Amino acid sequence: MAKADISLRGRNFSIACAPGQEQRVQKLAEQLDARVGQIASAVGDIGDERLLLITALSLLDELDSARRGVSARPETDARAVEILITMAGRVEALAARLENED
């Protein structure tokens, strides 16, 4: 198993990957880091976990739209970020409630 050294929000990680995929993983990590930075600029620094959650949801939303052939509109990005922040808060609240039930 090969490893790719990546950086996300200034933290370094070594990620296992298939041999020959190291550069691809590094480029993907650079894109992820840039996206997280964009969202952090839009919503402020709300913590790495929430930023990564919102980024993941945003990327999945784009992927879903691309699969359905729907183009994203730049003017709706701010509203989408607000919705994703609200969703992230709800997910965190639900997780906290589930942890307290144990």
Contacts in CASP RR format, 6 or more apart in sequence:
PFRMAT RR
TARGET T0000
AUTHOR 0000-0000-0000
METHOD contacts of the structure
MODEL  1
MAKADISLRGRNFSIACAPGQEQRVQKLAEQLDARVGQIASAVGDIGDER
LLLITALSLLDELDSARRGVSARPETDARAVEILITMAGRVEALAARLEN
ED
1 16 0 8 1.000
1 17 0 8 1.000
1 18 0 8 1.000
1 19 0 8 1.000
2 16 0 8 1.000
2 17 0 8 1.000
2 18 0 8 1.000
2 19 0 8 1.000
2 20 0 8 1.000
2 21 0 8 1.000
2 22 0 8 1.000
3 14 0 8 1.000
3 15 0 8 1.000
3 16 0 8 1.000
3 17 0 8 1.000
3 22 0 8 1.000
4 14 0 8 1.000
4 15 0 8 1.000
4 17 0 8 1.000
4 21 0 8 1.000
4 22 0 8 1.000
4 23 0 8 1.000
4 25 0 8 1.000
4 26 0 8 1.000
4 29 0 8 1.000
5 12 0 8 1.000
5 13 0 8 1.000
5 14 0 8 1.000
5 15 0 8 1.000
5 26 0 8 1.000
6 12 0 8 1.000
6 13 0 8 1.000
6 14 0 8 1.000
6 15 0 8 1.000
6 25 0 8 1.000
6 26 0 8 1.000
6 29 0 8 1.000
6 30 0 8 1.000
7 13 0 8 1.000
7 29 0 8 1.000
7 33 0 8 1.000
8 29 0 8 1.000
8 32 0 8 1.000
8 33 0 8 1.000
8 36 0 8 1.000
9 33 0 8 1.000
9 36 0 8 1.000
9 37 0 8 1.000
9 48 0 8 1.000
9 51 0 8 1.000
15 25 0 8 1.000
15 29 0 8 1.000
17 24 0 8 1.000
17 25 0 8 1.000
32 55 0 8 1.000
35 55 0 8 1.000
35 58 0 8 1.000
35 59 0 8 1.000
36 51 0 8 1.000
36 52 0 8 1.000
36 55 0 8 1.000
37 51 0 8 1.000
39 51 0 8 1.000
39 54 0 8 1.000
39 55 0 8 1.000
39 58 0 8 1.000
39 81 0 8 1.000
40 46 0 8 1.000
40 51 0 8 1.000
42 77 0 8 1.000
42 78 0 8 1.000
42 81 0 8 1.000
43 51 0 8 1.000
43 54 0 8 1.000
43 81 0 8 1.000
43 85 0 8 1.000
45 51 0 8 1.000
46 85 0 8 1.000
50 85 0 8 1.000
50 88 0 8 1.000
50 89 0 8 1.000
50 92 0 8 1.000
53 88 0 8 1.000
53 91 0 8 1.000
54 81 0 8 1.000
54 84 0 8 1.000
54 85 0 8 1.000
54 88 0 8 1.000
57 84 0 8 1.000
57 87 0 8 1.000
57 88 0 8 1.000
58 80 0 8 1.000
58 81 0 8 1.000
58 84 0 8 1.000
61 80 0 8 1.000
61 84 0 8 1.000
62 72 0 8 1.000
65 71 0 8 1.000
65 72 0 8 1.000
END
